[in-house]
């Protein structure tokens, strides 16, 4: 293995949550008077921490989202997760191989700790991720595209940034990894390859990742 730590984004990389969450985000923003299509949500908010959604809406409209926006949105999304959420195809095999080979790995997600844990519990991925392997934008001052989250994860895991690789599916995540001085493998299952052009390498099948990292 050429890296000492593999940092996985969560949404869209470990759990197939982006279609669900962006569907509900677009619907809720539209309900609040900010017309947003599913495609708009993917383009503008995929990979974002919640604070970025608030900031973009305020910047564009001059109106603040309701104080309970995060709680209402998460309530709707978590209920949908319980009904619909699945792990990304092939990711369990990747985690199994990393664990068998003794390769350190963790999560570095824009989502909250609660969102990460709900998703992992529903999909059965919680068996692979103890608390000390989970890092959220809640743990740092700035979410992606700032490098803070990935640098924090590397520090906590005891690995130099240059020895880390990030697995990401959003342009914001790729920008954050590059800014952190880390290699980044861009997963193109949902995101056009051109939008992840800054990645070290691109791939479309999660089942291929373990071999790509060798």
PyMOL commands that set and color helices and strands:
alter all, ss='L'
color gray80, all
select helices_A, chain A and resi 18-31+38-45+50-61+69-84+91-101+113-123+125-128+131-133+137-139+148-157+161-163+171-179+193-196+206-213
alter helices_A, ss='H'
color red, helices_A
select strands_A, chain A and resi 5-8+105-109+134-136+164-168+183-187+201-203
alter strands_A, ss='S'
color yellow, strands_A
deselect
rebuild
show_as cartoon
